[in-house]
Amino acid sequence: MIRFISFSIFVLFLGFGTVSLARTWYVSPVTDQNGWRIHGDGTNRNPWDLQTALSGGDGLVKAGDTIYVHDGAPYWGYYLLNYHDRVIRAARMYDCILNGKEHAPIIVKAYPGEHPVLDGGLNPADEVKQSNELYEFKPPGAVLNVNGSYTWLWGLEITNSSPQRRSYYPDGQDLLILTGVSIGKSKDIKLINLVIHDNN
């Protein structure tokens, strides 16, 4: 009897140990003077940018982890480039390549009480067009592209504020942004309470 109780306590402790390994990470669109976070560490005090988190946080995000997404400004789908000694906002959509496990999904979720918005409206400013030409940027056909496995996307709004909902190829022709969310080569992806609207 004593041996059975000891074994049960050991198994219980093992279970709690497994749960405690899961970590919580944070994302924010509001950061430095340019509105960009380029040196975040994923903590609530110094969050990542969204793409860093969706790419796995340089290998830090593991199965069972939760990524909280703060609001405060739209996630525009740009990234920073140094263009002729100037930091500019170059067009980019978001790619989710997270891989959880069957009983330990990775959860990407709106921070409680907040309403983060992913906006596929690409900046038509000349500097963005120039950067597209320089780097031969060709955007994908969705605001959020999902590849990976066992990932839950929860409570996000995904839209496109541009009245034309277009981006630009380097040759000057424009490309329609086709949809809000695209599911690619994925397994067991859950979309929970997403608000997806005004996309093509």
C-alpha positions in Angstrom: 0.0 0.0 0.0 2.8 2.4 0.9 4.7 1.5 -2.2 1.5 2.2 -4.3 1.0 5.6 -2.7 4.7 6.5 -3.3 4.3 5.5 -6.9 1.1 7.5 -7.4 2.8 10.6 -5.9 5.8 10.1 -8.2 3.5 9.9 -11.3 1.5 13.0 -10.1 4.8 14.9 -9.6 5.9 13.8 -13.1 2.6 15.1 -14.5 3.0 18.5 -12.9 6.6 18.6 -14.0 5.5 18.1 -17.6 2.9 20.8 -17.4 5.3 23.3 -15.8 7.6 23.0 -18.8 5.1 24.9 -21.0 6.0 28.6 -21.3 4.0 31.7 -22.1 5.3 34.2 -24.7 4.1 37.6 -25.7 3.8 39.6 -28.9 3.2 43.4 -29.4 2.9 45.8 -32.3 3.7 48.8 -30.2 7.4 49.1 -29.6 10.1 51.6 -30.4 9.8 55.1 -31.9 9.1 53.6 -35.4 6.5 51.3 -34.0 8.7 48.2 -34.5 10.1 45.7 -32.1 13.4 44.3 -33.4 15.1 43.2 -30.2 12.3 41.6 -28.3 12.9 38.5 -26.1 9.3 37.2 -26.0 8.6 38.4 -22.4 5.6 40.6 -21.5 8.0 43.4 -20.7 9.9 43.1 -24.0 7.6 41.2 -26.5 8.5 39.8 -29.9 7.1 41.1 -33.1 4.4 38.8 -34.5 6.5 37.1 -37.3 9.3 36.2 -34.8 6.7 34.4 -32.7 4.9 32.7 -35.6 8.4 31.4 -36.8 9.0 29.9 -33.4 11.0 32.6 -31.6 14.3 31.4 -32.9 13.6 27.9 -31.6 12.4 28.9 -28.2 8.7 28.2 -28.7 7.9 24.5 -27.9 4.9 22.2 -28.0 2.4 23.2 -25.3 3.5 26.9 -25.2 1.0 29.8 -25.4 1.7 33.0 -27.3 -0.3 36.0 -26.2 -0.9 38.6 -28.9 -1.4 42.2 -27.6 -3.3 44.9 -29.4 -2.6 48.6 -29.5 -2.1 49.1 -33.2 -2.8 46.9 -36.3 -0.3 44.3 -37.3 0.4 45.7 -40.8 2.5 42.9 -42.3 5.6 45.0 -42.8 9.2 44.3 -41.8 12.2 46.6 -41.5 14.8 47.0 -44.1 17.8 49.3 -44.3 17.3 50.9 -47.7 20.0 53.5 -48.8 20.9 54.1 -45.2 17.3 54.5 -44.2 15.1 52.1 -42.2 11.9 51.5 -44.2 8.8 49.4 -43.9 8.8 46.7 -46.6 5.6 44.8 -47.3 5.2 41.4 -45.9 2.4 39.0 -44.9 2.6 36.6 -42.0 3.6 33.0 -42.1 2.8 30.7 -39.2 5.1 27.7 -39.2 4.7 26.5 -35.6 4.7 22.8 -34.7 3.0 21.6 -31.6 2.2 18.0 -30.6 -1.1 16.1 -30.5 -1.6 16.6 -26.7 0.4 19.7 -26.5 -0.7 22.2 -29.2 0.9 25.7 -29.5 -1.8 28.3 -28.8 -1.6 31.7 -30.5 -4.2 33.7 -28.7 -5.4 37.3 -28.2 -4.3 38.6 -24.8 -7.3 38.5 -22.4 -9.5 41.6 -22.9 -7.6 42.8 -26.0 -8.4 42.7 -29.7 -5.4 42.3 -32.0 -5.9 43.0 -35.7 -3.8 41.6 -38.6 -4.2 44.0 -41.5 -3.2 43.0 -45.0 -3.4 46.5 -46.4 0.0 47.0 -47.8 1.6 50.5 -47.7 1.5 52.0 -51.2 4.3 54.5 -50.3 7.1 54.9 -52.9 9.7 53.6 -50.4 7.8 50.3 -50.1 7.5 49.9 -53.8 11.2 50.7 -54.2 12.1 48.0 -51.6 9.9 45.5 -53.4 11.9 46.2 -56.6 15.2 46.0 -54.8 14.4 42.7 -53.1 12.1 41.3 -55.7 9.4 40.9 -53.1 6.3 38.9 -54.2 3.7 38.7 -51.4 1.6 35.6 -50.9 -2.1 35.5 -51.4 -3.2 35.8 -47.8 -2.8 38.0 -44.8 -2.0 34.9 -42.7 -0.5 31.8 -44.2 -0.6 28.7 -41.9 1.8 25.8 -42.3 2.8 23.5 -39.5 1.0 21.3 -37.1 -1.1 21.2 -33.8 -1.4 25.0 -33.6 -4.5 26.8 -32.4 -5.1 30.4 -33.6 -7.6 32.1 -31.3 -9.4 35.4 -31.0 -7.6 37.4 -33.8 -9.2 39.7 -36.3 -7.8 39.4 -39.9 -8.8 42.0 -42.4 -7.5 44.2 -45.2 -8.1 47.9 -44.8 -6.9 48.8 -48.3 -9.9 49.7 -50.6 -8.1 48.1 -53.5 -6.6 45.2 -51.5 -3.6 45.0 -53.8 0.1 44.7 -53.6 2.8 45.2 -56.3 5.1 43.1 -58.3 8.5 44.5 -59.2 7.5 45.0 -62.8 4.7 47.4 -61.7 1.8 44.9 -62.2 -0.3 44.5 -59.1 -1.4 41.4 -57.3 -4.7 40.8 -55.6 -4.4 39.7 -52.0 -6.7 36.7 -52.3 -7.8 35.8 -48.8 -7.5 36.4 -45.1 -6.2 33.0 -44.0 -4.6 30.3 -46.1 -4.0 26.8 -44.7 -1.1 25.1 -46.5 0.7 21.9 -45.7 -0.6 21.6 -42.2 -2.0 19.1 -39.7 -4.5 19.6 -36.9 -4.8 23.4 -37.1 -7.6 25.0 -35.2 -9.1 28.4 -36.0 -11.1 29.5 -32.9 -13.2 32.7 -32.8 -11.3 34.4 -35.5 -13.0 37.5 -37.1 -12.1 37.4 -40.8 -13.6 40.0 -43.0 -13.1 42.4 -46.0 -10.6 40.3 -47.7 -10.9 39.2 -51.4 
